[in-house]
Amino acid sequence: MLGNIIGGFITILVGVTLMPTIADQVELAQIGNSTGGNINHLSGTSATILDLTTLFFALGIASAGIAIAAQGLRAAGLLGV
């Protein structure tokens, strides 16, 4: 029980720690490497989906952490069904 709760918090902590790196890489993928002459011209749907990558990562980490913690609480009998 306690291991699952701690595991959920560690999952969230690692995800939050990686969030700035993910956001930086998404921004780099959008603008490209302007110093090397490789400029990405994204527009429309591809730019929108690339913008949402950080949000999807955050939602995935949060849902995984909450699911692991809920499993621990359910095993302890503190969370119904």
C-alpha positions as CSV (number, residue, x, y, z in Angstrom):
1,M,0.0,0.0,0.0
2,L,2.6,2.5,1.1
3,G,4.9,1.4,-1.8
4,N,2.2,2.2,-4.3
5,I,1.5,5.6,-2.9
6,I,5.2,6.5,-2.8
7,G,5.5,5.1,-6.3
8,G,2.7,7.4,-7.5
9,F,4.4,10.4,-6.0
10,I,7.8,9.5,-7.5
11,T,6.1,9.1,-10.9
12,I,4.6,12.5,-10.7
13,L,7.9,14.0,-9.4
14,V,10.0,12.5,-12.3
15,G,7.4,13.7,-14.8
16,V,7.3,17.2,-13.4
17,T,11.1,17.3,-13.4
18,L,11.2,16.2,-17.1
19,M,8.5,18.7,-18.1
20,P,10.9,21.7,-18.9
21,T,13.0,19.4,-21.1
22,I,10.0,18.2,-23.0
23,A,8.8,21.8,-23.5
24,D,12.2,22.9,-24.7
25,Q,12.5,20.0,-27.2
26,V,9.0,20.8,-28.5
27,E,9.9,24.4,-29.0
28,L,13.2,23.4,-30.7
29,A,11.2,21.1,-33.0
30,Q,8.9,24.0,-33.9
31,I,11.4,26.6,-34.8
32,G,14.2,24.3,-35.9
33,N,17.9,25.1,-35.7
34,S,18.1,28.6,-37.2
35,T,21.9,28.8,-36.8
36,G,22.5,25.7,-38.9
37,G,20.1,26.8,-41.6
38,N,17.6,24.1,-40.8
39,I,14.3,26.0,-40.2
40,N,11.1,24.0,-39.8
41,H,8.1,25.6,-41.3
42,L,5.2,23.9,-39.4
43,S,1.7,25.2,-39.9
44,G,-1.8,23.9,-39.5
45,T,-2.5,20.6,-37.9
46,S,1.1,19.5,-37.4
47,A,1.9,22.7,-35.5
48,T,-1.2,22.3,-33.3
49,I,-0.4,18.7,-32.5
50,L,3.2,19.5,-31.7
51,D,2.0,22.3,-29.4
52,L,-0.2,19.8,-27.5
53,T,2.7,17.3,-27.0
54,T,3.6,18.9,-23.7
55,L,0.0,18.9,-22.5
56,F,-0.4,15.2,-23.4
57,F,2.9,14.4,-21.6
58,A,1.6,16.2,-18.4
59,L,-1.8,14.5,-18.6
60,G,-0.1,11.1,-19.0
61,I,2.2,11.5,-16.1
62,A,-0.6,12.8,-13.8
63,S,-2.9,10.0,-14.7
64,A,-0.2,7.4,-14.2
65,G,0.7,8.8,-10.8
66,I,-2.9,9.1,-9.7
67,A,-3.7,5.5,-10.9
68,I,-0.7,4.1,-9.0
69,A,-1.6,6.0,-5.8
70,A,-5.3,5.0,-6.1
71,Q,-4.3,1.4,-6.5
72,G,-2.4,1.6,-3.2
73,L,-5.3,3.3,-1.4
74,R,-7.7,0.7,-2.8
75,A,-5.5,-2.1,-1.5
76,A,-5.5,-0.4,2.0
77,G,-9.3,-0.2,1.9
78,L,-9.3,3.6,2.0
79,L,-10.8,4.0,-1.5
80,G,-14.0,2.3,-2.4
81,V,-14.5,0.1,-5.5
